[in-house]
Amino acid sequence: MAFSLGGSNGTRGKGRFRAGVGSLSEINIVPLVDVVLVLLIIFMLTAHVMEFGLEVNVPQVKQVKDTAEDLPVVNITRDGQLYLNERKVNINQIAGEVRDRFKDAKGVYVRADSAAVWDVIAQVISALDEAKIQPIRLVTKPLDTKPGR
């Protein structure tokens, strides 16, 4: 059984589509564009939330070294809270946590907010030194030494 959209003028295949009828297999891309634009807007609004880590303002210095290794970093927030990488930790358990989570670590990095109380920073360094975790390095941010700023 065959269906034809054209007239029955006896020609095969040539009269199948009349002017103005068009093909039914066209893809409507308007919903696709709508979905893509909505996803783009959602991504743009939430991209700043996806940043890693805690908000810590570290002091600025001239010399900085970068690395891509997963290192033990003790974060000290402005209000004195301690975090080992992104997990909250007690100052009395900090040495054990460093040894448990980073078995072959060659040192510990202390990243303290520039407005943090120095007493907390000193106690963290003392606790790590007492546990014989060496070396202890302080994380800083480079100074902007470009002229014109």
C-alpha positions in Angstrom: 0.0 0.0 0.0 1.5 3.3 -1.0 0.7 6.9 -0.1 1.2 9.9 -2.2 1.0 13.6 -1.3 0.9 14.7 -4.9 -1.8 14.3 -7.5 -2.5 11.2 -9.6 -1.2 12.4 -12.9 0.5 9.1 -13.7 4.1 10.1 -13.0 6.0 8.2 -10.4 8.0 10.0 -7.8 8.0 13.4 -9.5 4.7 14.6 -8.1 5.2 13.5 -4.5 5.7 16.9 -3.0 3.8 20.0 -4.1 5.1 23.5 -3.6 4.4 24.7 -0.1 4.0 21.3 1.6 7.7 20.7 2.5 9.3 17.8 4.1 8.2 16.4 7.5 11.8 15.4 8.4 13.2 18.8 9.2 14.6 19.3 12.7 13.3 22.1 14.8 16.3 23.6 16.5 14.5 26.3 18.5 14.0 24.0 21.6 17.7 22.9 21.4 18.8 26.5 21.3 16.5 27.3 24.3 18.0 24.5 26.4 21.6 25.4 25.5 21.0 29.1 26.4 19.4 28.1 29.7 22.3 25.8 30.5 24.8 28.5 29.6 23.1 31.0 31.9 23.0 28.5 34.8 26.7 27.7 34.3 27.6 31.4 34.3 25.6 32.1 37.5 27.1 29.1 39.4 30.7 29.1 38.1 31.9 31.3 40.9 30.5 28.8 43.5 32.5 25.9 42.1 35.8 27.3 43.2 38.0 25.0 45.3 38.6 25.5 49.0 38.1 28.0 51.6 38.2 31.8 51.4 41.6 32.7 53.0 43.4 35.9 52.4 47.1 35.0 52.6 49.9 37.6 53.0 51.7 38.7 49.8 55.4 38.2 49.2 57.8 38.5 46.2 58.7 34.8 45.6 56.2 32.0 45.0 56.5 28.3 43.9 53.7 26.4 42.2 53.1 22.6 42.4 50.4 20.2 41.2 50.9 17.5 43.9 48.2 16.7 46.5 49.9 18.1 49.6 48.8 18.4 53.2 47.6 22.0 53.7 46.5 23.3 57.1 44.1 26.1 56.5 43.5 28.7 59.2 40.5 30.9 58.7 40.0 34.4 59.9 38.1 33.2 63.0 40.7 30.6 63.9 39.0 27.4 62.5 41.4 24.7 61.3 41.0 22.6 58.2 43.3 19.9 56.8 42.8 20.5 53.1 39.0 20.9 53.0 38.1 18.8 56.2 37.7 20.5 59.6 40.2 19.3 62.2 41.0 19.8 65.8 44.4 21.2 66.7 45.1 18.3 69.1 44.5 15.8 66.3 46.2 17.6 63.5 49.5 15.7 63.5 47.7 12.3 63.5 45.4 13.4 60.7 48.4 14.5 58.6 50.1 11.2 59.1 46.9 9.2 58.4 45.9 11.0 55.3 49.3 11.8 53.8 51.6 8.9 54.6 54.5 9.9 52.4 54.2 13.7 52.7 57.5 15.5 52.6 56.2 18.5 54.5 53.1 20.4 55.6 51.9 23.7 54.3 50.2 26.2 56.6 47.8 28.6 54.8 46.6 31.2 57.2 44.3 34.2 56.6 46.2 37.5 56.8 43.7 38.6 59.5 44.0 35.4 61.5 45.2 35.7 65.1 48.9 34.9 65.2 48.5 32.8 68.4 46.5 30.1 66.5 49.2 30.1 63.7 51.9 29.7 66.3 50.1 26.8 68.1 49.6 25.0 64.8 53.3 25.3 63.8 54.3 24.2 67.3 52.0 21.2 67.3 53.4 20.1 63.9 56.9 20.6 65.0 56.4 18.7 68.2 55.1 15.7 66.2 58.3 15.9 64.1 56.5 16.7 60.9 59.1 18.6 58.9 59.4 20.9 57.0 56.6 23.3 57.7 56.1 25.9 55.0 53.8 29.0 55.0 51.7 29.6 52.0 51.7 33.2 50.6 50.5 35.1 47.6 52.8 36.9 45.2 53.0 40.7 45.2 51.7 42.4 42.1 55.0 44.0 41.0 53.9 45.0 37.5 54.4 48.7 36.8 51.4 50.9 36.4 49.2 49.3 39.1 
